């Protein structure tokens, strides 16, 4: 029920006014019928007024009792109307509130297997290990995710939630140095890690949910194959973007004894996993390629869910309450003044 920018939150209370009026009319009709019955039965003979022979000699004073019922009736209904209007909770609709941020849930699934110690990146002629590239990449990614909730899952032999879903960017960036090769084992159980991410993301079905796998996908292990985990993500309508870490060929192998057999990033497997869920695969080759991947994911996976319009509301129920209080105060003040005049 709207009148311009006014609205009643509980308009059903307005039915109380005609109900009270009907009860009042019925009560008056009942009292009138009762009075007629008593007259007919002769029950009011003892209340018959007797006029004194010298009544005319007394000074006639104005009667307060006659005027008071009329004044009472005159104020009763405005006061009741004010109280009923207050119960209806009138509100004024103000300006439109700004839309809330279109929040997304982004789960980073980070490979911490022993292969992350391989140094097949070169920056300014210096060899850089894969894990250092991952930490720098995630720090840059998280910095640009304003208003989104982010989670970190570290995996190797098994998968573990390092940081649950949170919008606290300071906490996320503080936890990045804790991503170290070997914290979850040595091998590469990609399937179990993706399955854990799907399970975590399945708890929230309101906003946009995105999975980002950061791995070299070399020699995957575990009881769940990567393809099975990707199919599970697809069934839950979760896009699985993949960021390949490491060189795509043996040409980038470092010529030194490390105790590890060098394996390049399995680009074909990472592309296959992304394609199963309808997402894309990227290779973290250099800063420009990484920034392009970040920008594309940011644009593709924007939360476009429509938001209902919200407006500021100002409660107005106190105004009819104050008016009712004012009418009652005026009524009581009139009674006091009249009593003083008649004293």
QUIVENRA-V205391 format. One record per helix or strand of 3 or more residues. SS is the DSSP state (~ for helix, > for strand). FROM is the first residue (numbers start at 0). LEN is the number of residues. If there is no record, write none. Layout:
{{SS FROM LEN} {SS FROM LEN}}
This chain:
{{> 5 3} {~ 10 31} {~ 44 3} {~ 54 3} {~ 63 24} {> 89 7} {> 103 8} {~ 113 4} {> 120 3} {> 125 3} {~ 129 14} {> 148 7} {> 158 8} {~ 168 10} {~ 189 12} {> 207 8} {~ 225 10} {> 238 6} {~ 249 3} {~ 266 10} {> 280 3} {~ 286 14} {> 310 5} {~ 316 26}}
